[in-house]
């Protein structure tokens, strides 16, 4: 029977996946700025030309590596997190155990903020993650798992800021207990979410004096 599979495509896919897995290993072993095509090819056991054939630009390899690595994260979790806050805490604990991914995430933020061809794709990934957190918070609010008066998107934005801030501190302050700091900061966030915002005073409006009875 004639095969309907293009062996060339299969080989290319196999090579690309091999290179991506090698890139993950490379970022685990080396600082972000020291990983290049030569390092990835050496770990993959392939000629350096294979990298440019499979990925015409370095950002293309980085994007696919980012996608595969973040998808792999959490695959070994034994139980589902009770709330979105618990989910992010578990993710932070995984980051502590796998700091190479955090270095990649930090590098991706720089690309997302630039004007390169792949910037919009990385911004899209960032937006998708924020939207997933917001959707998680909305489920928590609807189910009564979180007591909050703020919109779900605002809660997601603030939690993401906390999470990413602790990721950065994890890299530059290796002795910091980021999980303990996360727990403390989350208690403060939750307390703030339960209170209605205080109205802002308009300092340009001069209050009128009450009219006293004659």
C-alpha atoms as one frame of an Amber mdcrd trajectory, in Angstrom:
protein
   0.000   0.000   0.000   1.322   3.442  -0.885   2.129   5.582   2.135   0.179
   8.824   2.438   2.769  10.267   4.806   5.389  12.678   3.500   8.570  11.416
   5.143  10.229  14.809   4.622   7.524  16.549   6.677   7.785  13.914   9.393
  11.556  14.347   9.537  11.210  18.132   9.728   8.663  17.871  12.534  10.849
  15.422  14.411  13.876  17.682  14.032  11.925  20.755  15.145  10.601  19.016
  18.248  14.065  17.717  19.026  15.449  21.229  18.790  12.700  22.668  20.987
  13.326  20.089  23.691  17.042  20.840  23.389  16.281  24.542  23.782  14.354
  23.842  26.993  17.314  21.894  28.335  19.702  24.638  27.233  17.752  27.323
  29.093  17.724  25.114  32.174  21.494  24.712  32.035  22.626  28.179  30.931
  21.791  31.858  31.471  19.260  33.256  28.998  21.827  35.373  27.125  24.221
  32.458  26.652  21.804  30.216  24.753  22.220  30.392  20.986  21.888  28.161
  17.938  25.238  26.509  18.588  24.296  25.558  22.149  20.883  24.213  21.123
  22.294  22.238  18.210  25.014  20.742  20.405  22.492  19.571  23.007  20.216
  18.191  20.283  23.114  16.358  18.656  22.461  18.075  15.318  24.495  20.339
  13.058  24.018  24.030  13.752  22.517  24.488  10.274  19.551  22.384  11.388
  18.427  25.205  13.671  18.111  27.789  10.907  16.469  25.244   8.592  13.766
  24.415  11.137  13.432  27.946  12.529  14.302  30.794  10.125  14.571  33.247
  13.049  15.651  32.840  16.645  12.414  34.406  17.902  10.491  31.672  16.081
  12.361  28.990  18.035  11.874  30.961  21.243   8.121  31.267  20.659   7.680
  27.528  20.052   9.919  26.753  23.035   7.843  29.098  25.199   4.607  27.433
  24.072   5.825  23.874  24.628   7.432  24.656  27.986   4.414  26.469  29.423
   2.149  23.667  28.180   4.352  21.088  29.890   4.206  23.015  33.145   1.547
  21.589  35.407   1.124  18.289  33.553   2.261  16.371  36.654  -0.104  18.086
  39.079  -1.979  15.546  41.176  -5.005  17.680  41.992  -6.904  20.610  40.607
  -6.390  23.919  42.390  -9.409  25.043  44.422  -9.173  28.701  43.322  -7.319
  30.844  40.813  -5.107  32.149  43.607  -4.201  28.563  44.541  -3.504  27.795
  40.874  -1.060  30.688  40.556   0.623  29.705  43.824   1.168  26.191  42.487
   2.590  27.678  39.293   4.975  29.842  41.319   6.129  26.770  43.244   6.847
  25.061  39.918   8.814  28.135  38.831  10.978  27.848  41.932  11.775  24.268
  40.921  12.379  25.213  37.273  13.983  28.702  37.146  15.094  28.256  33.548
  11.510  28.797  32.443  11.324  32.017  34.457  14.425  33.283  32.656  12.707
  32.573  29.341   9.518  34.305  30.490  11.538  37.369  31.492  13.217  37.393
  28.089   9.885  37.035  26.326   8.563  40.133  28.123  11.397  42.148  26.582
  10.502  40.890  23.121   6.791  41.553  23.667   7.560  45.164  24.501   9.689
  45.695  21.394   8.715  46.420  17.814   9.887  43.140  16.310   7.874  40.849
  14.067   7.177  38.427  16.907   6.286  41.076  19.492   2.576  40.892  18.680
   2.575  37.089  19.024   4.183  37.276  22.454   1.740  40.014  23.492  -1.075
  37.747  22.349   0.205  34.944  24.607   0.365  37.410  27.494  -3.178  38.584
  26.836  -4.423  35.007  26.683  -2.915  34.237  30.079  -4.452  37.344  31.631
  -7.834  36.432  30.124  -7.565  32.906  31.545  -6.876  34.311  35.008  -9.815
  36.716  34.702 -12.103  33.864  33.649 -10.870  31.843  36.619 -11.609  34.687
  39.001 -15.081  35.115  37.541 -15.789  31.439  38.224 -14.481  31.870  41.767
 -16.680  34.929  42.316 -19.773  33.240  40.886 -19.223  30.132  43.007 -18.582
  32.154  46.156 -15.040  30.814  46.456 -13.743  34.394  46.593 -15.413  37.285
  48.370 -14.654  40.349  46.259 -16.245  43.573  45.081 -13.753  44.242  42.289
 -14.148  43.123  38.650 -12.529  39.807  37.779 -10.174  41.433  35.271  -8.868
  43.856  37.887  -8.244  41.018  40.321  -6.429  39.119  37.557  -4.302  42.150
  36.674  -3.249  42.659  40.288  -2.519  38.983  40.895  -0.484  38.780  37.690
   1.530  41.821  38.776   2.251  40.113  42.100   3.155  36.823  40.440   5.498
  38.357  37.876   7.105  40.615  40.464   7.938  37.624  42.609   9.270  35.779
  39.561  11.765  38.580  38.976  12.733  38.717  42.639  13.205  34.963  42.603
  15.888  35.397  39.958  17.743  38.270  41.606  17.132  37.317  45.256  17.603
  33.534  45.337  17.354  33.407  49.145  13.895  34.996  49.184  11.003  32.728
  50.153   8.701  33.813  47.325   5.893  31.473  48.390   5.752  33.024  51.863
   5.758  36.486  50.295   3.012  35.401  47.911   0.829  34.171  50.771   1.286
  37.412  52.680   0.586  39.621  49.657  -2.493  37.590  48.689  -3.994  38.180
  52.136  -3.574  41.913  51.589  -5.094  41.701  48.096  -8.081  39.732  49.301
  -8.683  42.211  52.097  -8.630  45.068  49.619 -10.975  43.298  47.204 -13.605
  42.964  49.933 -13.882  46.711  50.532 -15.628  49.275  48.391 -13.272  51.974
  47.088 -13.346  55.256  48.964 -14.743  58.087  46.766 -12.085  60.497  45.582
 -12.408  64.097  46.714 -12.483  66.718  43.982 -10.125  69.353  45.354 -11.234
  71.844  42.701 -14.749  71.990  44.143 -15.158  74.358  47.058 -17.639  72.942
  49.566 -20.540  75.200  50.365 -21.309  76.172  53.923 -24.512  74.750  55.369
 -27.406  77.191  55.645 -28.263  77.682  59.286 -31.829  78.384  60.353 -32.560
  81.957  61.270
